[in-house]
Amino acid sequence: MSEIIQLNGRPIETDQLELHQLADGRRQISCDFKVTSDAYHDIAVLLYEMDFRVALPAKGQEFDAAISNYYTDTTNLYKGNEVADYHLELTELASN
């Protein structure tokens, strides 16, 4: 079932999204989503930010997080009509 995650205000439709709580109380998200060649540049620039304000509207959750793991099956989507599978894990930043 698809669910929307917002990273710094940009909505991304996920194919799979899981929200976990770590032993120290921080939240961790694991999600998979598809990126088309048309969206590749914008998504790449977004992910290079590394730190995000994460919103999960369907779960009523919002918090600051950083990328803890990320991979894709395709690293170059500059050819037209290509689609890549992305996996992203975000871990909530510790509060000071």
Residue frames as a rotation matrix with the C-alpha (Angstrom) as fourth column:
MET 1
0.579 0.815 0.000 0.00
0.815 -0.579 0.000 0.00
0.000 0.000 -1.000 0.00
SER 2
-0.226 -0.695 0.683 1.45
0.636 -0.636 -0.437 3.35
0.738 0.335 0.586 -0.97
GLU 3
0.599 0.294 -0.745 1.95
0.763 -0.491 0.420 6.07
-0.242 -0.820 -0.518 1.59
ILE 4
0.620 -0.351 0.702 3.26
0.199 -0.795 -0.573 9.62
0.759 0.495 -0.423 1.28
ILE 5
0.255 -0.615 -0.746 6.42
0.896 -0.141 0.422 10.75
-0.365 -0.776 0.515 3.04
GLN 6
0.916 -0.026 0.400 7.41
0.152 -0.901 -0.406 14.40
0.372 0.433 -0.821 2.93
LEU 7
0.140 -0.935 -0.325 11.09
0.969 0.062 0.241 15.31
-0.206 -0.349 0.914 3.01
ASN 8
-0.731 -0.400 -0.553 11.66
0.387 -0.910 0.148 19.02
-0.563 -0.106 0.820 3.58
GLY 9
-0.204 0.796 -0.569 8.16
-0.424 -0.596 -0.682 19.63
-0.882 0.102 0.460 2.26
ARG 10
-0.433 0.020 -0.901 8.51
-0.891 0.140 0.432 17.53
0.135 0.990 -0.043 -0.89
PRO 11
0.378 0.642 0.667 5.97
-0.688 0.677 -0.261 14.69
-0.619 -0.360 0.698 -1.06
ILE 12
-0.626 -0.527 -0.575 7.19
-0.757 0.588 0.284 11.29
0.188 0.613 -0.767 -2.26
GLU 13
0.563 0.826 0.021 4.84
-0.822 0.557 0.121 8.38
0.088 -0.085 0.992 -2.87
THR 14
-0.501 -0.771 0.394 6.33
-0.820 0.568 0.068 5.24
-0.276 -0.289 -0.917 -1.38
ASP 15
-0.085 0.389 -0.917 5.75
-0.503 0.778 0.376 1.63
0.860 0.493 0.130 -2.38
GLN 16
0.377 0.079 -0.923 6.55
0.657 0.679 0.327 0.51
0.653 -0.730 0.204 1.15
LEU 17
-0.144 -0.413 0.899 7.05
-0.432 -0.791 -0.433 2.48
0.890 -0.451 -0.065 4.37
GLU 18
0.383 0.189 -0.904 7.82
0.666 0.622 0.412 1.22
0.640 -0.760 0.112 7.87
LEU 19
0.196 -0.259 0.946 8.17
-0.564 -0.819 -0.107 3.29
0.802 -0.513 -0.306 11.02
HIS 20
0.296 -0.210 -0.932 10.13
0.623 0.782 0.022 1.76
0.724 -0.587 0.362 13.91
GLN 21
0.821 -0.141 0.553 11.12
-0.479 -0.698 0.533 2.98
0.311 -0.702 -0.641 17.35
LEU 22
0.008 -0.920 -0.391 14.74
-0.075 0.389 -0.918 2.42
0.997 0.036 -0.066 18.37
ALA 23
0.106 -0.034 -0.994 15.80
0.858 0.508 0.074 1.34
0.502 -0.861 0.083 21.86
ASP 24
-0.774 -0.478 -0.415 16.81
0.624 -0.690 -0.368 4.93
-0.111 -0.544 0.832 22.66
GLY 25
-0.083 0.879 -0.470 13.33
0.496 -0.373 -0.784 6.21
-0.864 -0.299 -0.405 21.73
ARG 26
-0.498 -0.130 -0.857 14.23
-0.555 -0.712 0.431 7.75
-0.666 0.690 0.283 18.37
ARG 27
0.594 0.757 0.272 12.16
-0.161 0.443 -0.882 6.90
-0.788 0.481 0.385 15.33
GLN 28
-0.662 -0.746 -0.077 13.51
-0.274 0.146 0.950 5.24
-0.698 0.650 -0.301 12.20
ILE 29
0.525 0.806 -0.275 11.84
-0.513 0.041 -0.857 5.04
-0.679 0.591 0.435 8.81
SER 30
-0.694 -0.578 0.430 12.51
0.063 0.546 0.836 2.54
-0.717 0.607 -0.342 6.07
CYS 31
0.417 0.881 -0.225 10.88
-0.203 -0.151 -0.967 3.18
-0.886 0.449 0.116 2.69
ASP 32
-0.592 -0.461 0.661 11.05
0.546 0.374 0.750 2.13
-0.593 0.805 0.030 -0.93
PHE 33
0.442 0.724 -0.530 9.96
-0.023 -0.581 -0.814 4.29
-0.896 0.372 -0.240 -3.84
LYS 34
0.218 -0.288 0.933 10.38
0.942 0.314 -0.123 4.63
-0.257 0.905 0.339 -7.57
VAL 35
0.070 -0.273 -0.959 12.19
-0.078 -0.960 0.268 7.51
-0.994 0.056 -0.088 -9.27
THR 36
0.755 0.236 0.612 11.66
0.579 0.200 -0.791 8.28
-0.309 0.951 0.014 -12.94
SER 37
-0.265 -0.872 0.413 14.23
0.964 -0.254 0.081 9.84
0.035 0.419 0.907 -15.21
ASP 38
0.142 0.399 0.906 12.07
0.398 -0.861 0.317 13.00
0.907 0.315 -0.281 -15.19
ALA 39
0.916 0.295 0.271 12.28
-0.129 -0.421 0.898 13.30
0.379 -0.858 -0.348 -11.37
TYR 40
0.526 -0.747 -0.406 15.86
0.770 0.621 -0.147 12.03
0.362 -0.235 0.902 -10.98
HIS 41
-0.351 -0.734 0.582 17.63
0.384 -0.680 -0.625 15.39
0.854 0.004 0.520 -10.76
ASP 42
0.104 0.474 0.874 15.22
-0.590 -0.678 0.438 16.83
0.801 -0.562 0.209 -8.19
ILE 43
0.957 0.248 -0.148 15.34
-0.054 0.659 0.751 13.70
0.284 -0.711 0.644 -6.02
ALA 44
0.272 -0.936 -0.223 19.15
0.810 0.348 -0.472 13.52
0.520 -0.052 0.853 -6.21
VAL 45
-0.398 -0.381 0.835 19.48
-0.020 -0.906 -0.423 17.16
0.917 -0.185 0.353 -5.15
LEU 46
0.503 0.671 0.544 16.99
-0.610 -0.170 0.774 16.58
0.612 -0.722 0.323 -2.32
LEU 47
0.916 -0.121 -0.384 18.79
0.300 0.841 0.450 13.50
0.268 -0.527 0.806 -0.99
TYR 48
-0.047 -0.988 0.150 22.15
0.607 -0.147 -0.781 15.31
0.793 0.054 0.606 -1.03
GLU 49
0.210 0.183 0.961 20.74
-0.508 -0.819 0.266 17.55
0.835 -0.544 -0.079 1.71
MET 50
-0.559 -0.509 -0.655 21.17
0.100 0.743 -0.662 14.53
0.823 -0.436 -0.364 4.07
ASP 51
-0.893 0.299 -0.336 19.13
0.336 -0.056 -0.940 16.14
-0.300 -0.953 -0.050 6.92
PHE 52
-0.639 0.736 0.225 15.37
0.183 -0.138 0.973 16.44
0.747 0.663 -0.047 6.63
ARG 53
-0.605 0.709 0.363 12.18
-0.679 -0.220 -0.700 17.60
-0.417 -0.670 0.614 8.25
VAL 54
-0.941 0.251 -0.228 10.20
0.096 0.842 0.531 14.39
0.326 0.478 -0.816 7.83
ALA 55
-0.416 0.879 0.232 6.42
-0.825 -0.257 -0.503 14.34
-0.383 -0.401 0.832 7.79
LEU 56
-0.957 0.279 -0.076 4.24
0.231 0.897 0.377 11.24
0.173 0.343 -0.923 7.63
PRO 57
-0.647 0.726 0.233 0.77
-0.706 -0.686 0.179 12.76
0.290 -0.049 0.956 7.18
ALA 58
0.123 0.748 -0.652 -1.11
-0.328 0.651 0.685 9.43
0.937 0.129 0.325 7.39
LYS 59
0.005 -0.213 -0.977 0.58
0.747 0.650 -0.138 8.63
0.665 -0.729 0.162 10.72
GLY 60
0.891 0.362 0.276 0.44
0.138 -0.792 0.595 12.15
0.434 -0.492 -0.755 12.17
GLN 61
0.519 -0.797 -0.310 4.22
0.701 0.189 0.687 12.13
-0.489 -0.574 0.657 12.67
GLU 62
0.796 -0.396 0.458 6.75
0.091 -0.670 -0.737 14.89
0.599 0.628 -0.497 12.06
PHE 63
0.781 -0.611 -0.129 10.40
0.161 -0.003 0.987 15.04
-0.603 -0.792 0.096 13.15
ASP 64
0.505 -0.729 -0.462 13.96
-0.862 -0.448 -0.235 15.87
-0.036 0.517 -0.855 12.10
ALA 65
0.737 -0.253 0.627 15.99
0.115 0.961 0.253 12.99
-0.666 -0.115 0.737 10.67
ALA 66
0.007 -0.799 -0.602 19.13
-0.895 -0.273 0.352 12.16
-0.446 0.536 -0.717 8.72
ILE 67
0.629 0.127 -0.767 19.86
-0.598 0.709 -0.373 9.49
0.497 0.693 0.522 6.14
SER 68
0.238 -0.549 0.801 21.23
-0.735 0.437 0.518 6.38
-0.634 -0.712 -0.300 7.83
ASN 69
-0.512 -0.386 0.767 21.12
0.247 0.789 0.562 4.11
-0.823 0.478 -0.308 4.77
TYR 70
0.423 0.604 -0.676 20.32
-0.533 -0.437 -0.724 4.59
-0.733 0.667 0.137 1.10
TYR 71
-0.683 -0.651 0.331 20.70
-0.004 0.457 0.889 2.64
-0.730 0.606 -0.315 -2.10
THR 72
0.361 0.742 -0.565 19.30
-0.693 -0.193 -0.695 2.37
-0.625 0.642 0.444 -5.60
ASP 73
0.348 -0.194 0.917 19.44
0.427 0.904 0.029 -0.19
-0.834 0.382 0.397 -8.37
THR 74
0.406 -0.187 0.895 20.26
0.866 -0.234 -0.442 2.51
0.292 0.954 0.067 -10.94
THR 75
-0.031 -0.506 -0.862 22.73
0.722 -0.608 0.331 5.35
-0.692 -0.612 0.384 -10.54
ASN 76
-0.888 -0.270 -0.373 22.19
-0.049 -0.750 0.660 7.14
-0.458 0.604 0.652 -13.84
LEU 77
-0.075 0.948 0.311 18.67
0.736 0.263 -0.624 8.06
-0.673 0.182 -0.717 -14.84
TYR 78
-0.368 -0.119 -0.922 19.62
-0.288 -0.928 0.235 10.66
-0.884 0.352 0.308 -17.44
LYS 79
-0.987 0.159 -0.006 18.29
0.054 0.372 0.927 8.42
0.150 0.915 -0.376 -20.23
GLY 80
-0.470 0.877 0.104 14.59
-0.867 -0.480 0.133 9.03
0.166 -0.027 0.986 -20.88
ASN 81
0.394 0.848 -0.355 11.84
-0.718 0.525 0.456 6.68
0.573 0.075 0.816 -19.75
GLU 82
-0.445 -0.578 -0.684 13.98
0.100 0.727 -0.680 4.97
0.890 -0.370 -0.266 -17.09
VAL 83
0.619 0.595 0.512 12.71
-0.518 -0.181 0.836 4.06
0.590 -0.783 0.196 -13.60
ALA 84
-0.494 -0.824 -0.277 14.85
-0.187 0.411 -0.892 3.19
0.849 -0.389 -0.357 -10.60
ASP 85
0.631 0.571 -0.525 14.01
0.390 0.352 0.851 1.53
0.671 -0.741 -0.001 -7.30
TYR 86
-0.270 -0.664 0.697 15.23
-0.387 -0.588 -0.710 3.54
0.882 -0.462 -0.099 -4.30
HIS 87
0.418 0.301 -0.857 15.54
0.703 0.491 0.515 2.38
0.575 -0.818 -0.006 -0.70
LEU 88
-0.221 -0.421 0.880 15.90
-0.212 -0.860 -0.464 5.03
0.952 -0.289 0.100 2.00
GLU 89
0.267 0.245 -0.932 16.34
0.863 0.370 0.344 4.77
0.429 -0.896 -0.113 5.76
LEU 90
-0.066 -0.174 0.983 16.07
-0.171 -0.968 -0.183 7.84
0.983 -0.180 0.034 7.95
THR 91
-0.121 -0.036 -0.992 16.88
0.899 0.419 -0.125 8.03
0.420 -0.907 -0.018 11.64
GLU 92
0.823 0.512 0.245 15.48
0.342 -0.792 0.506 10.71
0.453 -0.333 -0.827 13.91
LEU 93
-0.169 -0.887 0.429 18.08
0.040 -0.441 -0.897 13.16
0.985 -0.135 0.110 15.15
ALA 94
-0.202 0.019 -0.979 18.75
0.940 0.283 -0.188 13.07
0.274 -0.959 -0.075 18.88
SER 95
0.698 0.457 0.552 17.23
0.261 -0.879 0.398 16.01
0.667 -0.133 -0.733 20.73
ASN 96
-0.374 -0.917 0.138 19.65
0.272 -0.251 -0.929 18.17
0.886 -0.310 0.343 22.67
